[in-house]
Amino acid sequence: MDGLVQETLEARRRIKQYVYKTPLMFSDPLSNLTSSCKVFIKLENEQLTGSFKIRGAFNKLMKLSSAGDVIKQKGIITASSGNHGMACVEAGKTLGIPVTVYCQQNVSEHKKNVLLNKGVRVVLHGVDCVEAENEGRASAEKQEVEYVSPYNDIYVIAGQGTIGIEILEDCPEVDCVLVPVGGGGLIGGIARYIKQVRPSVEIIGCQPQNSKVMYESVRAGRVVFEESLDTLSEGTAGGLEDNSITLPICAQYVDDWIMVTEEEIGRAVVYMLQNHQKVVEGAAGTALGAYLKNPGRFKGKRVVLIACGGNLGIQTLKQLVSMYT
Ligand SMILES: Cc1ncc(COP(=O)(O)O)c(C=O)c1O
């Protein structure tokens, strides 16, 4: 069996006692937007720490722990736009591993405050997440401690891939999965597992038009360095680490890409609140917005949308509600 599929199954066994199996919620209103379509939403916004990131964080930190106690003394360094940092801190608390988090200077205020309120050591560096990542990695090398990438790591990817296992368990007839993409750990894990087990399932990557580095990198066949504009989907925004292992995985397994505007993301977040009484963050709005943009494309299909996170600040939520209701 493919190595990463095996690793995904192992990740499931490793993290099962620590993370939720999130609901795959059927959405009547979304399904009714086109004929013979059934839409399900994977509610990772209801996951521990408010996003799927806890899956990869636990898998990686448990793997590091299994090598001995030195990790507990030294701790780890990671870099994050917020959610992966929160997830590493939570996993670190359970496993007794101290965590330092590098974030870009313009990290979401809401996510930064969640980290600071937990007493986490946060280092702010650069304006793009990839600058914080490079600095975090360099600092870890200098101090000879482990660096945990938010996506460029086989164990992190395998942890996120456990979502793929749950989707096939709960909706074996799925035709199509829409996944928000930043560094590509989430889609990489899901796609590599599902394509191995059910190759006919279509995997669609969703990104904001304002920041679509993975999409452009797949097109170019190498990591491209392009500036990202501000986006409501700050969780997926920014550049990609050079030689990222998620790039070849996306190039091989992602069938199609849909880009969404800021308005489409904002309206999707409000749609979830109005129709399902769920708060999702902008990153989740990319997958929901990609479906809402053109439901007719999914006629006759069983579609899964990944609601990857729910960590949205109250001010942003207030603004979106006032703009789109
Ligand atoms: C809520 C949310 N969704 C999606 C992503 C993108 O995940 P990945 O970098 O694995 O593509 C992130 C990354 O931080 C995130 O926080």
The ligand as an SDF file (V2000), in Angstrom:
LIG
                    3D

 16 16  0  0  0  0  0  0  0  0999 V2000
   -8.6250   27.3320    9.0680 C   0  0  0  0  0  0  0  0  0  0  0  0
   -7.5740   26.9770    8.0890 C   0  0  0  0  0  0  0  0  0  0  0  0
   -7.9310   26.4490    6.9170 N   0  0  0  0  0  0  0  0  0  0  0  0
   -7.0380   26.0990    5.9840 C   0  0  0  0  0  0  0  0  0  0  0  0
   -5.6870   26.2840    6.1950 C   0  0  0  0  0  0  0  0  0  0  0  0
   -4.7220   25.8790    5.1440 C   0  0  0  0  0  0  0  0  0  0  0  0
   -4.1270   24.6640    5.4670 O   0  0  0  0  0  0  0  0  0  0  0  0
   -2.8710   24.1710    4.6670 P   0  0  0  0  0  0  0  0  0  0  0  0
   -1.7650   25.1380    4.9520 O   0  0  0  0  0  0  0  0  0  0  0  0
   -2.6040   22.8140    5.2140 O   0  0  0  0  0  0  0  0  0  0  0  0
   -3.2550   24.1710    3.2340 O   0  0  0  0  0  0  0  0  0  0  0  0
   -5.2410   26.8230    7.4150 C   0  0  0  0  0  0  0  0  0  0  0  0
   -3.8320   27.0330    7.6700 C   0  0  0  0  0  0  0  0  0  0  0  0
   -3.4240   27.6040    8.6440 O   0  0  0  0  0  0  0  0  0  0  0  0
   -6.2050   27.1740    8.3890 C   0  0  0  0  0  0  0  0  0  0  0  0
   -5.8590   27.6930    9.5640 O   0  0  0  0  0  0  0  0  0  0  0  0
  1  2  1  0
  2  3  1  0
  2 15  2  0
  3  4  2  0
  4  5  1  0
  5  6  1  0
  5 12  2  0
  6  7  1  0
  7  8  1  0
  8  9  2  0
  8 10  1  0
  8 11  1  0
 12 13  1  0
 12 15  1  0
 13 14  2  0
 15 16  1  0
M  END
$$$$
